Amino acid sequence: MTAPPSGARADGRGEGPLQRADRNMIELLQELRVAQTGVQILFAFLLTLSFTERFGSIDDFQRWTYVVTLLCSVLTAGMFVAPAAVHRVTFRRGVKPETVQLGHRLFTLGLGALALTLTGSVLLVLDVAVGRQFAIVAAVVVCLVLCLLWFALPVPMLRRSRANGGPGPEERPPPDPSASVQASSSA
């Protein structure tokens, strides 16, 4: 059996850490583009609601649902734009793996905020359209379904991966340079 060519990795991709970070950043930004479009549409919908004639007749619960949902949509948009902003600020500074890891964390938090935004939107619209009792039940179901799809569904895959020897080099977070400095200074 021959050894893999110089620079080839055990994962078969033949890429080094910086090439992997570049590819991961491109993949992350592409995923963010998909999510960001939906958030922008939802945000625009929420902004226009307050200018409709019917908005003046909503009750306090509906008004606060609107306010919280609007603020969640702003937070979601901010978290989805943040990885691109961080990338721009850290461009050519030698921190691509850390930038990708931070982008991953922000995107994951943004998905949580998006689940809350979508839940609030469903609650508001259904409360106005068909009544509060059904709206609350439907909003809870929407929140549960989104959390199951986005956060619980990947758990069995992660468990299988760990059972088979843990994450491969593709999924491992970049090493923390400060950890090695701290370890060497404490020794």
Secondary structure, 3 states (H helix, E strand, C coil): CCCCCCCCCCCCCCCCHHHHHHHHHHHHHHHHHHHHHHHHHHHHHHHHHCCCHHHHHCCHHHHHHHHHHHHHHHHHHHHHHHHHHHHHHHCCCCCHHHHHHHHHHHHHHHHHHHHHHHHHHHHHHHHHHCCHHHHHHHHHHHHHHHHHHHHHCCHHHHHHHHHCCCCCCCCCCCCCHHHHHHHHHHC
